[in-house]
Amino acid sequence: LAVPPMPANETYSAAAAYAVPEQTRARAQALFNSRQVANAHAIIQSVAHAQSKALLLVNFLTKCQSISVAQKGALKDRVLANDAIVLGAVQAFAVDADLEECLDTFKRVLQQQH
């Protein structure tokens, strides 16, 4: 495979040649995130037990780095203690798939804990 010569006044950057415009990258990330949330929502809906749903969602949020490992532990403890607010947030997510609202509720619960 022959590569045509580059004009003397131009420089070549492999990264620039394959660079994805920031707007396209942001759209791709948003699409990936929405698919991930849709997958998590489908899994949560398929599970019957409330605590299992909550533990799966907390694990998902940790893997997505939306919450820290320490926050995961604190939320897990609240789930196992049948915390009505945490379980209610998970139930709401199972109905409306609004992950941001669920995450906001989780973070408020964790702030009250301190």
C-alpha positions in Angstrom: 0.0 0.0 0.0 1.6 3.2 -1.1 1.1 6.4 0.9 1.2 9.6 -1.1 3.9 12.0 -0.1 2.8 14.8 2.3 3.5 18.4 1.4 6.5 19.8 3.1 4.5 22.5 5.0 2.1 19.9 6.6 2.7 17.7 9.6 1.0 14.3 10.1 -0.6 13.2 13.3 -2.2 9.8 13.5 -4.4 11.0 16.3 -5.6 13.9 14.2 -6.3 11.7 11.3 -8.6 9.6 13.4 -9.9 12.2 15.7 -13.6 12.2 16.4 -15.2 15.6 16.8 -16.1 16.4 20.4 -19.8 16.8 19.6 -19.9 13.4 17.9 -18.0 11.8 20.8 -20.5 13.3 23.3 -23.5 12.0 21.2 -21.9 8.5 21.1 -21.3 8.6 24.8 -24.9 9.7 25.5 -26.2 6.9 23.3 -24.0 4.3 25.0 -25.2 5.6 28.4 -28.8 5.5 27.4 -28.4 1.9 26.2 -26.7 1.0 29.5 -29.5 2.5 31.5 -32.1 0.8 29.3 -30.3 -2.5 29.9 -30.1 -1.9 33.7 -33.8 -0.9 33.7 -34.8 -4.1 31.9 -32.8 -6.2 34.3 -34.2 -4.4 37.3 -37.8 -5.0 36.0 -37.1 -8.7 35.5 -36.2 -9.2 39.2 -39.0 -9.8 41.7 -37.4 -9.2 45.0 -37.0 -5.6 46.1 -33.7 -6.0 47.8 -32.2 -7.8 44.8 -33.4 -5.0 42.5 -31.7 -2.5 44.8 -28.5 -4.4 45.1 -28.3 -4.9 41.3 -28.9 -1.1 40.8 -26.3 -0.1 43.4 -23.8 -2.5 41.7 -24.6 -1.0 38.3 -24.0 2.5 39.6 -20.7 1.5 41.0 -19.5 -0.1 37.8 -20.5 3.1 35.9 -18.5 5.1 38.5 -21.6 7.1 39.4 -21.1 6.2 43.1 -17.9 5.3 45.0 -17.1 1.9 46.5 -17.7 3.5 50.0 -21.1 4.8 48.9 -21.9 1.4 47.5 -21.2 -0.2 50.9 -23.3 2.4 52.7 -26.2 1.9 50.2 -25.9 -1.9 50.5 -26.3 -1.6 54.3 -29.4 0.6 53.8 -30.9 -1.9 51.4 -30.3 -4.9 53.7 -31.9 -2.8 56.5 -35.0 -2.4 54.3 -34.6 1.4 54.1 -37.9 2.6 52.7 -36.4 5.6 50.9 -33.7 3.6 49.1 -36.1 0.8 48.1 -38.6 3.4 47.0 -36.1 5.1 44.8 -35.3 1.7 43.2 -39.0 0.9 42.7 -39.5 4.3 41.0 -36.6 3.6 38.7 -38.2 0.2 37.9 -41.3 2.1 36.8 -39.9 5.2 35.0 -36.2 4.5 34.2 -35.2 7.9 35.6 -31.7 7.0 36.7 -30.8 10.6 37.5 -33.7 10.9 40.0 -32.7 7.6 41.6 -29.1 8.6 41.9 -30.1 12.0 43.4 -32.2 10.2 46.0 -29.3 7.9 46.8 -26.9 10.8 47.2 -29.3 12.7 49.5 -29.7 9.6 51.7 -26.0 9.2 51.9 -25.6 12.9 52.8 -28.1 12.6 55.7 -26.2 9.6 57.0 -23.2 11.8 57.8 
